[in-house]
Amino acid sequence: MDKKYTLNRIMKYKVISFDIFDTLLKRDVFSPTDVFIIIEREYNRRFGRQLNFAKIRKDAEKIARGKSLYEEVTFDEIYAEINLSVTEKNILQQLELDVESSLLHSNIEFQYLFEKCLKSGKTIYIVSDMYLPKKFLERILKREGFSGYKHLYLSCEQKAKKRTGLLFTTLCKIENIKCQDIIHIGDSVYADYLGALRAGIRSLHIKRNVYNTLYSKIPDVNTSVDKRSLFSFINTRIPKLANRDQRIGYELLGPIVYSYCKWIHDLYVANNKGGKVLLWFAARDMYLFSMAYRLIFQEETNNEYIYISRKSLRPILTQAVGDLTESGKVLARGKYTLEELIRYMGYTPDDIDNDKKTDLGKKYNSRKLNEYKEVKEVLMSEKILHGERIQASEGLKYLKEHGLFDTDILLVDVGWHGTTQYILEKIQKSKSENLSVKGLYIGCLDGTDEKIGRDNYKAFLFDEQKASSFTTGIILFESLVLAPHGSVIRYQTEGGNVIPVLSEAENVSGFITDVQYGAIQFVKEFRKSILDKTIFISAEMGSEAFVNLATKPQKTELLKIGQLEYDNFYRQKMADPRNIGYYILYPKMFLRDLKYSPWRVGFLYKLFKIRLPYAKIYSFMRKKQGKQT
């Protein structure tokens, strides 16, 4: 809406009349009759019934209108046509008001216009074709910030409708308003625009369906009520956020965070019959999820944000299994020089015993370090062994304090290959064979079943048997949800307590802060909505908008996210190709840079600057190589 144009139009008039629904107020549903489906679901949930309320309610309204001698019917007249007991009808009637109240909220653009009109001394009326009670609507309008208007005119009260022009005629007659002094604003062509013209007054028609989402697919009547309600909830609420980045978080991350937390909770309840299982949210990827979970399930106490990382757990693992070459299994797959391995462990070449010096530039497969005699000898250097014992001792104290050796653990983490679970299981088994660590993951890639066992984890979005386009953006996802603190390097004792020692935080930016704020805002608002109890956000539904960003980014996000840094042994930009001329001269460098780019689809978009199905192209290339991502 062009606010300046609209203001210039309406400020010429002494009296302004506003419509309510889809003008001053918005509903969090795609269609007005979807409200009846939400009521049906809530009623059946509360009372364990299978009442087909949506059909009953629509039929009752049709019958009431057919019997009425007037242009409009009342709420009570509609319910009088429902063939249920008085008690049931009273419950349903109140439930309809409660559901409407939960779904209705202000349209921020028209709140601005409304307030401008008030400040300019205009006389304001609110005019609506509606069967809901006047007192109910007055209460909702006041709650949403609409007060100071002179009177609310409803078709059910006046027995006249806007559509025929009679309600506008009634307004002008009762209030003694000259037709040339008033303009009406509303979304319906027939009721608000043509109806006003029939009464001889001016009208400003506004668009009913304004789509504010950035990456969500617009639903239609054939889309499930769950999906179209989620879309409408987001679409009507994101204009209230301060900027585009917050809207990205609200629309793309919010539904994933929310649906994943609900999924976790269901599995936690199923696995915690004895009440002793601990829910661990692993730092740093689960920072946002831990915060959201506590907002949604405020009564639960057996969950904790646990400060662990593969790096901080590594020395505890090697001490638990008695083999320093296990350090290689903590690293990402690949080949590393001996110096890189030593420095990753927190040591320098000077810490190697003099009689064990070797070629530090030679590369070794991180998964097969136990096969290299020279690697074993270097890792047995006195300073390294001493340092490992100290780090492991402090780390074991931390894990003990947080219950690893006392109870079963459900580990909440991104997953991917299940490495953290593998490490914790090894450490736990070194102290107790009777306990377990099981994973609840966003998704798992190839090799997870072999590493931790298919029965020892659950995956929300994808696993080795279930593919998902989400895998195109897993590192992008990590970057957006990462905690605003550094990674856990080790542990130390201070004041009798073992605390984590953190590295300097990376990627702390206004963009990430705003995205995460938006995601949490979604959680806060959705948990208070009736939709929380009446629609189901599946994993696929919750992640769809994010997948669209990961595979078909718009220019704004491509530029912002492309410059974020990702640290996986080396720090690099998410999507930062050189110029295309360089790659023409050095084609092998193109393949190398693409391979090591954390967000490859973004890399290709930025490089070629044309819209092609890069996700499908890259997926095809990977399948040819026999790899999952």
Residue pairs with C-beta under 8 A, 6 or more apart in sequence:
1 109
1 206
1 207
1 210
3 109
3 112
3 113
6 113
6 185
6 204
6 206
7 113
7 116
9 183
9 204
10 16
10 113
10 117
10 122
10 183
10 185
10 204
11 120
11 122
12 183
13 122
13 181
13 182
13 183
13 202
14 122
14 123
14 181
14 182
15 122
15 123
15 124
15 125
15 175
15 177
15 181
15 182
15 183
16 117
16 122
16 123
16 124
16 125
16 182
16 183
16 184
16 185
17 124
17 125
17 126
17 127
17 168
17 171
17 182
17 183
17 184
17 185
17 201
18 24
18 110
18 114
18 124
18 125
18 126
18 127
18 149
18 184
18 185
18 186
19 126
19 127
19 128
19 162
19 184
19 185
19 186
19 187
19 188
19 191
19 192
20 126
20 128
20 130
20 137
20 141
21 27
21 32
21 128
21 130
21 187
22 107
22 187
22 188
22 208
23 107
23 110
23 185
23 186
23 187
23 192
23 206
24 106
24 107
24 110
24 111
24 114
24 126
24 141
24 144
24 146
25 104
25 105
25 106
25 107
25 140
25 141
25 144
26 104
26 105
26 106
26 107
26 236
27 35
27 100
27 103
27 104
27 232
27 236
28 102
28 103
28 105
28 229
28 232
28 233
28 236
28 237
28 529
28 531
29 35
29 38
29 103
29 228
29 229
29 232
30 219
30 221
30 223
30 225
30 228
30 229
30 231
30 232
31 221
31 228
33 54
33 58
34 225
34 228
34 229
35 96
35 99
35 100
35 103
36 53
36 54
36 57
36 58
37 54
37 225
38 99
38 103
38 225
38 229
38 530
38 531
38 534
38 535
39 53
39 54
39 57
39 92
39 95
39 96
39 99
40 51
40 52
40 53
40 54
41 533
41 534
41 535
42 95
42 99
42 530
42 533
42 534
43 49
43 51
43 53
43 91
43 92
43 95
44 50
44 51
44 53
45 533
45 534
53 92
56 82
56 84
57 78
57 82
57 96
59 81
60 78
60 79
60 81
60 82
61 73
61 78
61 81
61 131
63 81
64 73
64 77
64 78
64 80
64 81
65 73
67 81
68 77
70 159
70 160
71 155
71 159
71 160
71 161
71 163
71 164
71 166
72 129
72 131
72 155
72 156
72 158
72 159
72 160
72 161
73 131
73 156
74 131
74 133
74 156
75 93
75 131
75 132
75 133
75 156
77 131
78 131
79 89
79 92
79 93
82 89
82 92
84 92
97 132
97 133
97 136
98 530
99 530
100 132
100 136
100 140
101 136
101 140
102 528
102 529
102 530
102 531
103 529
103 530
103 531
104 140
104 144
105 144
105 236
105 237
106 144
106 145
106 146
107 236
108 239
108 240
109 239
110 185
111 144
111 145
111 146
113 185
114 124
114 146
117 124
118 124
118 148
123 150
124 148
124 149
124 150
125 149
125 150
125 151
125 152
125 153
125 171
125 175
126 141
126 146
126 149
126 151
126 152
126 153
127 152
127 153
127 162
127 167
127 168
127 171
127 184
127 186
128 137
128 152
128 153
128 154
128 155
128 162
129 154
129 155
129 161
129 162
129 163
129 167
129 191
130 137
130 154
130 155
130 156
131 155
131 156
132 154
132 156
134 152
134 154
134 157
137 152
137 154
138 152
141 147
141 149
141 152
150 175
151 175
153 167
153 170
153 171
155 161
155 162
155 167
158 167
158 170
160 166
160 167
160 169
160 170
161 167
161 191
161 195
162 168
162 186
162 188
162 191
162 192
162 195
162 196
163 188
163 190
163 191
163 194
163 195
164 195
164 198
165 195
165 196
165 197
165 198
165 199
166 199
167 195
168 184
168 195
168 196
168 198
168 199
168 201
169 199
171 177
172 178
172 179
172 182
172 199
172 201
179 199
179 200
179 201
182 201
182 202
183 201
183 202
183 203
183 204
184 192
184 196
184 201
184 202
184 203
184 204
185 192
185 203
185 204
185 206
186 192
186 193
186 196
186 203
186 205
186 206
187 205
187 206
187 207
187 208
188 195
188 208
189 205
192 203
192 205
193 203
193 205
195 203
196 202
196 203
197 203
210 235
211 218
211 235
212 235
212 236
212 238
212 239
212 247
213 231
213 234
213 235
213 238
213 251
213 545
214 244
214 247
214 248
214 251
214 252
214 545
214 554
215 248
215 251
215 252
215 545
215 546
215 548
215 549
215 554
216 231
216 234
216 235
216 251
216 544
216 545
216 548
217 231
217 544
217 548
218 231
219 227
219 228
219 231
220 228
223 231
225 535
226 535
226 536
226 537
226 538
226 541
227 541
229 531
229 535
230 255
230 531
230 535
230 537
230 541
233 526
233 529
233 531
234 250
234 251
234 254
234 255
234 522
237 250
237 525
238 247
238 250
238 251
241 247
241 250
241 518
241 521
242 514
243 514
244 556
245 510
245 511
245 514
245 515
245 518
245 560
246 514
246 515
246 517
246 518
246 521
247 518
248 514
248 515
248 518
248 549
248 557
249 480
249 514
249 515
249 516
249 517
249 518
249 519
249 520
249 521
249 522
250 518
250 519
250 521
250 522
251 518
251 522
251 545
252 545
252 546
252 549
253 288
253 480
253 481
253 515
253 516
253 518
253 519
253 522
253 546
254 518
254 519
254 520
254 521
254 522
254 523
254 526
255 522
255 537
255 541
255 542
255 543
255 545
256 542
256 543
256 546
257 288
257 289
257 292
257 481
257 519
257 520
257 522
257 523
258 292
258 296
258 522
258 523
258 526
258 527
258 537
258 542
259 537
259 538
259 539
259 541
259 542
260 289
260 442
260 460
260 539
260 542
261 289
261 292
261 293
261 296
261 297
261 523
262 296
262 537
263 440
263 460
263 539
264 279
264 289
264 293
264 412
264 440
265 293
265 296
265 297
265 300
267 410
267 440
267 458
268 277
268 279
268 303
268 410
268 440
271 277
271 408
271 410
271 438
272 302
272 410
275 302
276 407
276 408
277 302
277 407
277 408
277 409
277 410
278 302
278 303
278 304
278 402
278 403
278 407
278 408
278 409
278 410
279 300
279 302
279 303
279 304
279 410
279 412
280 303
280 304
280 306
280 402
280 409
280 410
280 411
280 412
281 287
281 289
281 290
281 293
281 303
281 304
281 305
281 306
281 412
281 413
282 306
282 308
282 411
282 412
282 413
282 420
283 305
283 306
283 307
283 308
283 309
283 483
283 485
283 487
283 488
283 500
284 309
284 482
284 483
284 485
284 487
285 413
285 414
285 478
285 481
285 482
285 483
286 305
286 412
286 413
286 414
286 481
287 305
287 481
287 482
287 483
287 484
287 485
288 481
288 483
288 516
288 519
288 520
289 412
289 481
290 303
290 305
290 412
291 520
292 519
292 520
292 523
293 300
293 303
294 300
294 303
295 520
295 523
295 524
295 527
296 523
296 527
297 303
304 402
306 402
307 398
307 488
307 500
307 502
308 420
308 424
308 488
309 487
309 488
309 489
310 330
310 331
310 419
310 420
310 423
311 330
311 344
311 487
311 488
311 489
312 395
312 488
312 489
312 490
312 491
312 500
313 330
313 395
313 420
313 423
313 424
313 427
314 326
314 327
314 330
314 345
314 423
315 345
315 387
315 388
315 391
315 392
315 395
315 490
316 391
316 392
316 395
316 396
316 399
316 423
316 427
317 326
317 327
317 330
317 423
317 426
317 427
318 324
318 326
318 327
318 388
318 392
319 388
319 389
319 392
319 396
320 392
320 426
320 427
320 429
320 430
321 426
321 430
323 370
324 376
324 379
324 380
324 384
324 385
324 388
325 369
325 370
325 372
325 375
325 376
325 379
326 370
326 426
327 341
327 344
327 345
327 369
327 379
328 341
328 364
328 365
328 366
328 367
328 368
328 369
328 370
329 366
329 367
329 419
329 422
329 423
330 419
330 423
331 341
331 344
331 366
331 569
332 366
332 568
332 569
333 366
333 367
334 365
334 366
335 363
335 364
335 365
335 366
336 344
336 363
336 364
336 366
336 569
337 360
337 361
337 362
337 363
337 364
338 358
338 359
338 360
338 361
338 362
338 364
338 374
338 375
338 378
339 349
339 360
339 361
340 569
341 364
341 366
341 369
341 375
342 348
342 349
342 351
342 352
342 360
342 378
342 384
344 569
345 384
346 387
346 391
346 489
346 490
347 383
347 384
347 387
349 360
351 381
351 383
351 384
351 387
352 378
352 381
352 383
352 384
353 381
353 382
353 383
356 377
356 378
356 380
356 381
358 374
358 377
358 378
364 372
364 375
369 375
369 376
370 376
378 384
391 490
391 491
394 490
394 491
394 492
394 493
394 498
395 490
395 491
396 427
397 491
397 493
397 498
398 491
398 498
398 499
398 500
399 405
399 424
399 427
400 406
401 497
401 498
403 409
404 424
404 427
404 428
404 435
404 437
405 428
405 431
405 432
405 435
406 435
407 435
408 435
408 436
408 437
408 438
409 424
409 428
409 435
409 436
409 437
409 438
410 438
410 439
410 440
411 420
411 421
411 424
411 437
411 438
411 439
411 440
412 440
412 441
413 420
413 421
413 439
413 440
413 441
413 442
414 441
414 442
414 443
414 474
414 477
414 478
415 439
415 441
415 442
415 443
415 444
415 448
415 457
415 459
416 441
416 443
416 444
416 445
416 448
416 474
417 444
417 445
417 447
417 448
417 451
418 439
418 441
418 444
418 448
418 451
418 452
418 457
419 451
421 437
421 438
421 439
421 452
421 456
421 457
422 451
422 452
424 437
425 436
425 437
425 452
425 456
428 435
428 436
428 437
436 456
437 456
438 456
438 457
438 458
439 452
439 456
439 457
439 458
440 457
440 458
440 460
441 457
441 458
441 459
441 460
442 459
442 460
442 461
442 477
443 459
443 460
443 461
443 462
443 463
443 468
443 470
443 471
443 474
444 457
444 459
444 462
444 463
444 464
445 464
445 471
445 628
445 629
446 464
446 627
446 628
448 457
448 463
448 464
449 463
449 464
459 466
460 539
461 468
461 470
461 539
461 540
461 543
462 468
462 470
462 471
464 628
467 628
468 540
468 543
468 547
469 547
469 550
469 551
469 615
470 477
470 543
470 546
470 547
470 550
471 628
471 629
472 547
472 550
472 551
472 600
472 601
472 615
472 618
472 619
472 629
473 546
473 547
473 549
473 550
473 551
473 599
473 601
474 629
475 566
475 568
475 574
475 598
475 599
476 549
476 550
476 561
476 574
476 598
476 599
476 602
477 546
477 550
478 566
479 507
479 512
479 561
479 564
479 566
479 574
479 598
480 512
480 515
480 516
481 516
481 519
482 507
482 512
483 505
484 505
484 508
484 512
484 513
484 516
485 502
485 505
486 502
486 503
486 504
486 505
486 506
487 502
487 503
487 567
488 500
488 501
488 502
488 503
489 500
489 501
489 502
489 503
490 500
490 501
491 498
491 499
491 500
491 501
492 498
492 499
492 501
493 499
506 565
506 567
506 571
507 564
507 565
507 566
509 564
511 560
511 561
511 564
512 564
526 532
549 557
550 599
550 601
550 615
551 601
551 614
551 615
552 611
552 615
553 561
553 601
553 602
553 605
558 575
558 602
558 605
558 606
561 574
561 575
561 599
561 602
562 573
562 574
562 575
562 576
562 599
562 602
562 603
562 606
563 573
563 574
563 576
564 573
564 574
565 571
565 572
565 573
565 574
566 572
566 573
566 574
566 598
568 598
572 596
572 597
572 598
573 598
574 597
574 598
574 599
574 602
575 597
575 598
575 599
575 600
575 601
575 602
575 603
575 605
575 606
576 597
576 603
576 606
577 583
577 593
577 594
577 597
577 603
577 606
577 607
578 589
578 593
580 607
580 608
582 589
583 589
583 590
583 593
583 607
593 603
594 600
594 603
594 604
597 603
600 614
600 618
601 614
601 615
601 618
604 612
604 614
604 617
604 618
605 611
605 614
622 628
622 629
